[in-house]
Amino acid sequence: GERRMRGHKAYVLAEVGGLVCSGLWDGSIRVWSMSGEATSERMLAFGGGNGAVSSMSAWDGRLIIGHSNGKLRVLNMVTSACDQVLEAHTGSVNALAVCGTRLVSGGCNGSIKVWGMLAAGACTCERTLVGHTDWVHSLAAWRSKVLSGSRDCSIRVWDVGTGAHDATVLVTGSVEGSALQRIV
């Protein structure tokens, strides 16, 4: 049957092991358990200054949150603890994608960062991919590649292991939101 989750209007959504997570401009994150007949909710709160939740992704029981202040937070969904805060971009982290054991983040400065994710929880920046001239709004993982869509009216294909730029496709408009998810 249909279930309604009441709370805020979600700006971004992610699913982590049967939990639906939503984030909004006020920086709040709500987590709903969808198991069984009942729907339960909990709120995750952080100290001030995090900025709006601008992107989210899930990996290995963790929720990765991109904020408008350029930071990434890695949350352990079992303990609700923040395992790590990463200085990712100089502006908003607009898009996230998981590609194997790597996280890819796209920012409003046009850069893309590739993060190595270890099972122990630590993430380290392996490289920065440069090529877009405007905001990166969309990322999609496909095999060992990541596709990036930008407000500069281009889609770029990158090898996440080497950082090589494989191809560029010019389009007639900005590539935003989950546009790339529909083509991979």
HUMOPE-V841873 format. One record per residue. RES is the residue in one letter. PHI is phi in whole degrees, 0 to 359 (* if undefined). D_CENTER is the distance of its C-alpha to the mean C-alpha in Angstrom with 2 decimals. Layout:
BEGIN
res:phi:d_center
RES:PHI:D_CENTER
RES:PHI:D_CENTER
END
This chain:
BEGIN
res:phi:d_center
G:*:29.27
E:279:27.06
R:237:25.25
R:250:24.33
M:250:21.81
R:263:23.14
G:161:21.52
H:254:19.39
K:281:18.14
A:288:14.44
Y:272:12.27
V:224:9.11
L:229:9.65
A:210:8.81
E:243:11.76
V:228:12.76
G:48:16.35
G:85:18.03
L:252:16.23
V:257:14.49
C:246:12.25
S:230:12.15
G:226:11.41
L:218:13.48
W:302:14.88
D:282:17.06
G:86:14.38
S:280:15.45
I:230:13.75
R:246:15.97
V:237:16.18
W:248:18.58
S:272:20.44
M:253:21.49
S:279:24.10
G:67:27.72
E:277:29.21
A:272:27.96
T:244:24.64
S:249:24.03
E:227:21.68
R:221:20.72
M:250:19.19
L:254:17.18
A:240:18.40
F:233:17.85
G:297:20.19
G:296:20.31
G:84:18.87
N:277:15.13
G:81:14.68
A:296:12.95
V:281:9.67
S:249:7.95
S:196:4.37
M:212:3.77
S:208:4.34
A:238:7.93
W:204:10.29
D:48:13.99
G:77:14.41
R:242:11.69
L:252:8.88
I:256:6.27
I:242:6.02
G:262:5.73
H:247:9.29
S:291:11.74
N:270:13.83
G:91:11.77
K:264:11.10
L:246:8.60
R:245:10.08
V:251:10.53
L:253:12.46
N:277:15.13
M:283:15.46
V:282:19.14
T:260:20.20
S:64:17.65
A:275:17.99
C:275:15.61
D:285:16.05
Q:199:14.76
V:241:13.78
L:246:12.81
E:278:14.04
A:263:11.47
H:226:12.62
T:281:15.71
G:221:14.11
S:305:11.11
V:271:7.56
N:275:7.27
A:212:4.82
L:223:2.74
A:211:5.66
V:258:8.11
C:231:11.56
G:67:14.27
T:261:14.28
R:237:11.88
L:254:8.26
V:240:7.76
S:237:6.40
G:239:8.27
G:241:10.35
C:284:13.20
N:270:15.71
G:89:15.13
S:272:14.10
I:233:11.68
K:245:11.49
V:250:11.91
W:246:11.82
G:279:14.32
M:248:13.60
L:263:16.94
A:301:18.13
A:288:19.52
G:113:16.20
A:281:16.35
C:244:13.79
T:230:15.49
C:285:14.80
E:272:16.80
R:193:16.85
T:244:15.90
L:261:16.20
V:239:18.22
G:177:19.56
H:288:17.99
T:251:20.08
D:210:17.89
W:309:14.41
V:269:11.73
H:254:10.44
S:214:9.45
L:225:8.57
A:215:10.24
A:270:11.65
W:212:15.38
R:54:17.61
S:263:17.41
K:247:16.11
V:230:13.04
L:258:13.71
S:239:12.54
G:245:13.75
S:226:15.01
R:290:17.26
D:278:19.86
C:67:20.59
S:221:19.62
I:243:17.61
R:243:17.63
V:247:17.69
W:234:17.06
D:269:18.17
V:289:15.59
G:286:18.57
T:253:20.77
G:84:18.74
A:294:21.28
H:270:20.81
D:271:22.31
A:197:22.57
T:227:22.03
V:242:22.60
L:271:23.67
V:238:23.17
T:274:25.00
G:208:22.22
S:298:18.79
V:260:15.96
E:235:13.54
G:57:11.06
S:268:11.01
A:307:14.19
L:288:13.53
Q:300:12.74
R:282:16.36
I:251:17.91
V:258:16.75
END
